[in-house]
Amino acid sequence: MTQEKRKYAVVDLEATSARSNAKIIQVGIVIIENGQIVKAYETDVNPHEKLDPHIRQLTGLTDKRLRKAPDFSQVAREIYELIEDAIFVAHNVKFDANLLAEALFWEGFELVTPRIDTVELAQVFFPKFEKYNLGILCEQLEIPLEHAHTALADASATATLFLKIQEKIQKLPKELVEYLLTFSNSLIYESRLAIEDAFDHMSDFTCHDLIKQQGIFLRKSKRFKKARKLSKNFQHNINLLDLEERKEQDEFAHAVEQALKSHQSSFLQAQTGLGKTYGYLLPALGQTSKQILVTVPTKVLQDQIVANEGQNLEQIFHISLHSLKSPANYLKLDFFYDSLQQVDDNRLVNRCKMLLLVWLT
């Protein structure tokens, strides 16, 4: 290691609402030092007002419990001393940092620590995810979150998420991370510090799964095993896929098989849920060892076939399916490389460049 790692305070607040004038009702703080969680802190706070039913249901907190909790003035110094020399980390850091900074200000403490947002970092370093709320990220990354919307549980989950983000950064080629740092000032607040910290502790290693093309790191094409020849018996193939036999599907597959043998154009209509995809794929694959081309009406259906039936066919028969789309759905590498030679005035464009660089790996 080249230097001592920074100290991070991962914070989550529960409040009376999501508005800027909300009052804090619970504080959860997790301290990270040298890449390890070293301390956890939690306290309820008496807001001196009744909670909305929605907040009670969301957090599990009650007015009776909070009436026994300390005022914020009683815990302000303890909280401030815990986080004053740390980098403030939160999932949607704007809300938590602003709310806590204002509450501390009215108690005579000025919170001026750098801020890191794990939402935006997750968007950059896990670009294939569809959603980035904390619960979904925890499911995707197998992070424990048993009591969501309680301050310490959310802070602990966010701390683990932050460590996984840094772990992901350190698995990337060092040259690529250095490239990402070029655009990292476009991340909100001081989120670039997370990348700088990970970069400072990276070793020079060669990732054999990546190749460098036109200055961009790309994942190598997967090597597929030699395809197995499918049986011309539809039900035998279905059994190999560990699927249940269905009379209607079998009849549909037989009709497809006869149409293919006749070498004539055919129009077949079948009801939803019959199992049409396997009904036409298996007979087609069973009659030839050459490539076949299948067209479908929507990109959604195309992606579903590749992800579901395609994955099963690859696993059992070592047959690979690839999706072909219009040119508008592809990234032209030479144009993208040219765009990387300058930092754009629009921060969102720069962030998009960052996540594309990661996505390509």
N, C-alpha and C positions, 0 to 999 in steps of 0.2 A: 504494500500500500504506500502511496506517495504522500499522503497526509491524513490527519485525523478527520474522520467524517463529521459533517455538521450535525447539530442538534435540531430535531424537529419536534414541534408540539402539534399533534393531530387533535383537532377540536371538533366537537359536535355540540350544538345547542338545541334544546327543545324550548319552544317559545309559545306565547299565547296566540300567535298568528304568524303568517309569513310576511306581514307588512313591516316596513322599516321602523314603525313606532311600537313594535311588539315588545313584550316584557319577557325576560328570560325566566324559565321555570325549572330548567335542569342543565347542568354543565357536565360534559364528559371530556376528559383530556388524556391522551396517551403520549408518552414521551419516547422518542426514538433517538438513540445515540449509538454511533458506530455500527449502524445497520441492525440494531437489536431493540426490541421493546423493553424498556427498563423501568417504566413506572406508569401507573394508571391512577386517575383521580376522578371522582364523581361527587356531585352534590346536587340536591334539590334546592330550589330558590323560591321563596315566598313572593308571588307577584302582587299580592294584596288586591286581587280581583278574581272573580269567578271565571273558571275555564269554560270555553264553549264546549258543547257536547262532542263536537268533532275532534277537538284536541284531547278530551278525556278518552275517547275511544281509540284515537291514534296512538297515544303515548302510554295509556294505562294509568296515568296520574289522576289523582282526585283532589278536590278542593280540601278535603279533610287532611290528607297527607301534606299538602303544601302549606297549610296553615301552621304546621309544626316545623316547617323548614326555616332555615336562617334567611334573613334579608340579604340582598346582594352585597350591601355595605359590609356585612360581617365576613364575607368570603372573598371580597375583592382583592385584598392584599395577597392572600394565599394564591389566588389564581394568577395574579400579575407576576409574582415572583417565580411561579412555575414556568411561565411562558415568555418572560421579557427578553431572554437571551436566546430564544429559539426561533426557527422559521415556522410560521403559522401555516398549517396544512389543513385543508377541509374539502369536503365534497360539496361543491358550490361555495367556494371560499368567500365570495362577496357578501353573502348573507351573514354567515357566522362571524367573520372578522369584523364587519362593520357594526353588527349588533353588540358584540363583546367590547369592541373598542369604545363605543359610545357609553356603554354602561360603566366601564372602567374610568372613562374621562370624568364622569359626574362624581366619581369617588376620589378624584385627584390623581389618577394614574394615566399616563399617556402611552398607548400601545402603538409602537412604530415598527414592528417587526416585518420582515419580508413575508410575502404570502404566496402559497402554491395551491393551485386548484387541481384536484385529482380527476375532476370531470374531463377537463380538456386534455390532461396527460393521458387518460385512458382512451380518449378519442384518437389521439396520435399513435399510441403504441399498441392498441388493440383495435385496429381500424376495421376489422371484419365483423365486429359486433353490431347489432342493429339498434340496441338501446344502451344508455349509459347511466341509468339511475342505479343507486347503490345496491338495491336488492337484486336486480338483474345481473350486475357485474359479479356479485357474490356467487350467484348460481353458476355463471359461466366459468369463473375462476376457482370454484370450490372453496370459497371463503366462508367460514362459519358465521352465521348471523341469526341467532336464536330469538333475540328480542328486538326486532327492528323498531325504530323510532323511540328507543330509549337512548339517552345520550352516550353512555359508556359503551353500549353494544355497537352503536353506529360508529363511534370514534375508533373502537378496536378494529372493526371491519375496514374502516377507511385506512387505518395504519397498515393493516395487512395488504390492502390493495396498493398502497403507496410502495411498500417493499416489493411487491410483485412487479410493479411498473419498473422500479429500478433494476430488478433482476432481469426483466425483459430487455431493458436497455443494454445491460452488460453482456447479453447473449448476441447482440448485433455486432457486426464488424466495427472495429474502432474507427476506421476511416469513414464509415457511414455515420456514426454518431457525431463525429467532428463536422460532417456535412450538415447534420441536423442542427447543430449549434449555430450555424450561420443564420438560420431562420428563427432561432428560438426566442429572440427578443420580441417576436410577434405574439407569443403566448401571453395570456392575461397575467397581470401582476408580475411576480418574480418566479413564475413556474419554471423558467429556464434553469433555475438553480438545481432542480432535481436532476436534470440532464448533465449539468456541469459536474455535480457530485459523483454521479455514476461514471462519467467519462474519466474523472481523475483516478478512479480505482479500477479501470479496465486494464486487462493485460492484452498484449499483442498475440492474438491467436488466429488461426485460419479456420474459417467455417467451410467445410468441404461440401456443404449442401448448397452453397451460393457460388455464382460466377459474376464477374464484373463485365458489364457490357455497356459501351458508350458512357463510361463513368458512373453507371448505375448498377447497384447490386441486385441480382435476380436469383430467384430460387431455381435450381436445376430441375429439368423435367424428370418426372418420376419414371423409373425403369419398371416396366410391367413384365410379369412372368408370361411365358408362352401360353397363349389362350388354349383352353380345353375345348374340344369339339363337343357341341351340344348334341343330345339325342334328338332324333326326329320324333320321338314320342313326347308330346307336350306334358302329360301327367308325370312322366319320369323327371323331366326338368323341374317341374313344380315341386315335386317331392325333394329334390336335391336342394332347392331353395328353402325347404322347411316351411312350405306354405300349404294351406288346406286346399283340397280339391273342390272345385265348384262346377256343377254341371253347365251352367250358363256360360262360364268362362271357357270351359272345354269346347263347347259348341262354337263359340266365337273364334277361338284359336283354330279350330278345324276349318271354319269358313275362310279365315285368313290364309291358311296353308293351301287350300284348294285354289284360291285366287292367285297366290304366288306361283303355283305350278302351272296355271293356265297362261301366265305371262300376258294377261289382259287387265285393263283398268277395271277396278271394282269399287263400288260404294257400299260400305257397311255401316249400319247405325246400331249402337248398343247403349243400353241404359247406364246411368251413373252408378258407380260402385260395383260394376261387374268385374273389374280387373282387366280393363282393355289394354293397359300398357304392356303387361306381360303377355296378354293375349295376342298382340301383334309382334312384339319383340322376339319372343322365344321361337315362334315358327320361322321368322325371317332369319334369325341367327342360326337356326338348325339346318337351313337349306344351303348355306354358303359359308365359306371360310374367308370371304372377302369383306371389305368394309361395306356397311350399309348406311344410307342416309335417311333419317327420319325427320320430318318437319312437323311442328306443332304450332297452334295458333298464337300462343302467348309466351313471353319470356318467363313468366311465373311458372307455367307448366313445364317449360324446358328445364328450369332450375330444379324443380321438384323431381323430375325424372332422373336427372344426373345425380342428385343428392340421395335419392331413395332407391329406385330400381337399379340405377347405374352402380351404386355402391355395392348392392347385393350381387350383381352380375360380376363385378370385379373380384369380390371376395370368393365366390364359389367357382366361377368359370374362368377367372383371370381375363375377362373381357373389359376393355376400357371404353368409356363413353366420354366424349368431349362435346362441349356446346359451341356452336358456331353462331355468331350474331353479326349484325350489320356493322360496318366500319365505325359508326358513331359510338359503339360500345367498347372500343378498344383504345388503348393509350399508345400514341405514336412516340416511341422512345426518343428519337432525335429531336422532335419538337419539345418534349418534356425536358430533355437534357439542356436545350438552349434556354428554357425558362428558368432553369436552376442557376444560371450564370448571374442572375441579379435578384436582389431582394425587392419584392413588390411593395408599393405604397399601401396596399390593402393587406391588413394583418391576416384576414381570413384566407386570402390567396396563399400567403406564406404557410399558414397552418395546413392548408390542403396539400401543398408540396411536401411538407413533412410527413403527413400520414400516407401519402402515395409512396414515398421512399420506403417507409416501413412496410406498407402493404405489398410491395413488389418482392419483399424477402420471404 
